[in-house]
Amino acid sequence: MDATATPNPAPAIEGRPADSPPLGFREFVALIAGLMALTALGIDSMLPALPAIGESLGITGANERQYVISVFLLGFGVAQLIHGPLADRYGRKPILGIALAAYVVANVVAAFSSSFALLLIARFVAGTAIAASRVVTVALVRDCYSGRAMARVMSLAFIVFMAAPVIAPTFGQAVLLVGNWRMIFWGIAAVSAAILLWFWLRMPETLHAEDRQLFSIGRLVGGWRLTVTDRYSIGYTLASAALMGGLYGFINSIQQIVFDIFKRPDLLVPIFAATAGAMAIANLLNSRIVMRLGTRLISHSALIGLILLSGTHLAVTLLGFETLLAFTILQALMMACFGLAASNFSAMAMANMGHIAGTASSVQGFITVTSGALIGALIGQQFNGTTIPLYLGFFTAGLIALAIVFVAERGRLFRPA
């Protein structure tokens, strides 16, 4: 039996094919990836522009500029509690459609911001709106797939999705060559509008009428309780939160690391692309091997690899051997391990949640992103002109994630299917 399968699955509904998307497989994966990529575009395109934003709006502290990233992530995390239940009640399509429209508007407001406070408000609202893309896309995939098949779809989507961290900083940097940082927000709004049109015209509703949940406090609390009491759901959600803390710490710190430590602002985009490319390759590999090896063997091995690599990088830094090349190589390898762990953790967390996919996805997303954003902000604010805070944070987060997985699996790591 598949180790990620639901022990007590909801009964199958006659006439509803298993593991069958409503679109052609390639278009389905591409659209899911495009929806997911809007979040990365909203974050990563900001990185080259942070100094320009600070200068334009009178923010002199380098660490303060990180709030442009942090408030977006906080809004992204908190709002997932809202989008999930709404998607289970009213369907995936209307909730995501309205949220994407709000995301377009929020980016337009950000483009017009005349103060840092207004910009942060617009960023928070943008984060709350695009949170629907995380919740509803996971629910969409779970509506159509489960177990290892879901992990495969998520991995393939991540391959396309990971193009965004490569393209987004390049886009931001290119815009700054011909205009100002406000044009970046106009660009995000335009891309978001195009994705909204594609989604609305091509994606049918995947939540069947008989599966819609009545919106009530009792049912909502019941769904939350089920999500946080299932040991796989809460275990892999908390483990993901720890790892996301390291990732968000990296995103918060990377601009200052490249600009201030290595004095090579021209290499921000290539270095970021190298780390994103490593994650994309890892997810491609996962899509090829997960059906054969299983989610646990791959993700548990990747988690241990991340801990060893972050510990090695921390030692290299403490011993004074840090170089730009060493930083790039070790960070790329860590991101590859992160990619292998994260996509499988997501599938395993949803294994028993098929009948409340929207609500479960929202609770898991809230815990993962909000906790990760707070941890990442803490790591980022410790920046002191070295990479020590970043890799101490990564190493600690990895150990915490491993301990949580050990408890969730009752000590049986690497369990085969």
Secondary structure, DSSP 8 states (H G I E B T S, - for coil): --TTS-SS-----TT--TT--SS-HHHHHHHHHHHHHHHHHHHHTTGGGHHHHHHHTT---TTGGGHHHHHHHHHHHHTHHHHHHHHHHH-HHHHHHHHHHHHHHHHHHHHH--SHHHHHHHHHHHHHHHHHHHHHHHHHHHHH--HHHHHHHHHHHHHHHTHHHHHHHHHHHHHHHHS-THHHHHHHHHHHHHHHHHHHHH----S-GGG-----HHHHHHHHHHHHHSHHHHHHHHHHHHHHHHHHHHHHHHHHIIIIIS--GGGHHHHHHHHHHHHHHHHHHHHHHHHHH-HHHHHHHHHHHHHHHHHHHHHHHHTT---HHHHHHHHHHHHHHHHHHHHHHHHHHTTT-GGGHHHHHHHHHIIIIIHHHHHHHHHHHT--SSSHHHHHHHHHHHHHHHHHHHHHTTT-TT---
